[in-house]
Amino acid sequence: QLQLVESGGGLVQPGGSLRLSCAASGSTLDDYATGWFRQAPGKEREGVSCISSSGMTTNYANSVKGRFTISRDTARGTMYLQMNSLKPEDTAVYYCATYRMGGACRLAEEWYDYWGQGTQVTVSS
């Protein structure tokens, strides 16, 4: 059974940076597309970024383009989300998720089969 564990969340000032990590166990991520989602208080969960199983293609929500970068280390079974120029509106619980399929990744959560427990990111002065 594939399990995902996020880490790296915390409190950061506006304009600061954080790097989230998502470690997989129980399986490698070789055949899995992986993604990051977030849910702010009182809001629906939204897709932030994803990376295809090949690692060749990525996708970003418009709200984070140019500020966030998704990457993965298949050998370590770990995915990352580098978040720069953080804004208060980036405050949310961030979740990593994955599904087993090739081709371009999708930012719609109904595609994803496995989810982490989430890590809190708070952007505030």
C-alpha positions as CSV (number, residue, x, y, z in Angstrom):
1,Q,0.0,0.0,0.0
2,L,1.5,3.3,-1.1
3,Q,1.7,5.9,1.7
4,L,2.6,9.5,1.4
5,V,4.0,11.8,4.2
6,E,4.4,15.5,3.7
7,S,6.8,17.7,5.7
8,G,8.3,21.2,5.5
9,G,5.3,23.3,6.3
10,G,5.5,26.2,8.8
11,L,5.1,29.9,9.4
12,V,6.8,32.3,7.0
13,Q,6.7,36.0,6.3
14,P,5.3,37.3,3.1
15,G,7.9,37.2,0.4
16,G,9.6,34.3,2.0
17,S,10.2,30.7,0.8
18,L,9.4,27.2,1.9
19,R,10.2,23.8,0.5
20,L,7.6,21.0,1.0
21,S,8.6,17.4,0.7
22,C,6.4,14.3,0.2
23,A,8.0,11.0,0.9
24,A,6.5,7.8,-0.5
25,S,6.7,4.4,1.0
26,G,5.3,1.0,0.0
27,S,6.0,1.6,-3.6
28,T,8.2,3.7,-5.9
29,L,6.8,6.6,-7.8
30,D,8.2,5.5,-11.2
31,D,4.7,4.9,-12.7
32,Y,2.9,7.5,-10.8
33,A,1.9,11.1,-11.6
34,T,2.1,13.2,-8.4
35,G,0.6,16.5,-7.4
36,W,0.2,19.1,-4.7
37,F,-3.1,20.4,-3.6
38,R,-4.1,22.9,-0.9
39,Q,-7.1,23.8,1.1
40,A,-7.5,27.2,2.8
41,P,-10.1,27.6,5.7
42,G,-13.6,27.8,4.3
43,K,-12.5,27.0,0.8
44,E,-12.5,24.1,-1.6
45,R,-9.4,22.1,-2.0
46,E,-7.6,23.2,-5.2
47,G,-4.8,21.8,-7.4
48,V,-1.5,23.6,-7.1
49,S,0.9,21.7,-9.3
50,C,1.6,18.2,-10.7
51,I,4.3,16.3,-12.4
52,S,3.9,13.4,-14.8
53,S,5.1,9.9,-14.1
54,S,8.0,10.4,-16.5
55,G,8.9,13.7,-14.9
56,M,8.9,15.3,-18.3
57,T,5.8,17.5,-17.9
58,T,4.5,19.7,-15.2
59,N,1.4,21.8,-14.6
60,Y,0.7,24.7,-12.4
61,A,-2.3,26.7,-11.2
62,N,-2.3,30.2,-12.5
63,S,-2.1,31.6,-9.0
64,V,1.4,30.0,-8.4
65,K,3.0,30.1,-11.8
66,G,6.4,31.6,-11.7
67,R,6.6,31.3,-7.9
68,F,6.3,27.6,-7.2
69,T,8.3,24.7,-8.7
70,I,7.5,21.0,-8.5
71,S,10.2,18.4,-8.7
72,R,10.8,14.8,-7.8
73,D,13.6,12.5,-7.0
74,T,12.5,9.1,-8.1
75,A,15.4,7.3,-6.6
76,R,14.5,8.6,-3.2
77,G,10.8,8.3,-3.8
78,T,10.3,11.9,-2.8
79,M,8.5,14.8,-4.4
80,Y,9.1,18.5,-3.7
81,L,7.3,21.8,-3.9
82,Q,9.6,24.8,-3.8
83,M,7.5,27.9,-2.9
84,N,9.0,31.3,-3.4
85,S,7.6,34.8,-3.0
86,L,4.9,33.5,-0.7
87,K,1.8,35.6,-0.2
88,P,-0.8,35.5,2.7
89,E,-3.3,33.9,0.2
90,D,-1.0,30.9,-0.1
91,T,-1.9,30.1,3.5
92,A,-3.5,26.6,3.5
93,V,-3.0,23.0,4.4
94,Y,-0.9,21.4,1.6
95,Y,-1.4,17.8,0.5
96,C,0.6,15.6,-1.8
97,A,-1.2,13.0,-3.9
98,T,-0.5,10.5,-6.6
99,Y,-2.2,8.2,-9.2
100,R,-0.8,5.5,-11.4
101,M,-1.0,6.6,-15.0
102,G,1.3,7.9,-17.8
103,G,0.9,10.9,-20.0
104,A,0.5,14.5,-18.9
105,C,-0.5,15.0,-15.3
106,R,-3.9,16.4,-14.2
107,L,-4.7,18.9,-11.5
108,A,-8.2,17.6,-10.8
109,E,-8.3,15.7,-7.5
110,E,-10.7,13.0,-8.7
111,W,-7.8,11.5,-10.6
112,Y,-5.7,10.9,-7.4
113,D,-5.8,7.7,-5.5
114,Y,-3.4,8.2,-2.6
115,W,-3.1,11.2,-0.4
116,G,-0.9,12.4,2.4
117,Q,-2.2,13.8,5.7
118,G,-1.3,17.4,4.9
119,T,1.1,20.0,6.2
120,Q,0.2,23.5,7.3
121,V,1.7,26.5,5.5
122,T,1.0,29.9,7.1
123,V,2.2,33.1,5.4
124,S,1.9,36.0,7.8
125,S,3.9,38.9,9.2
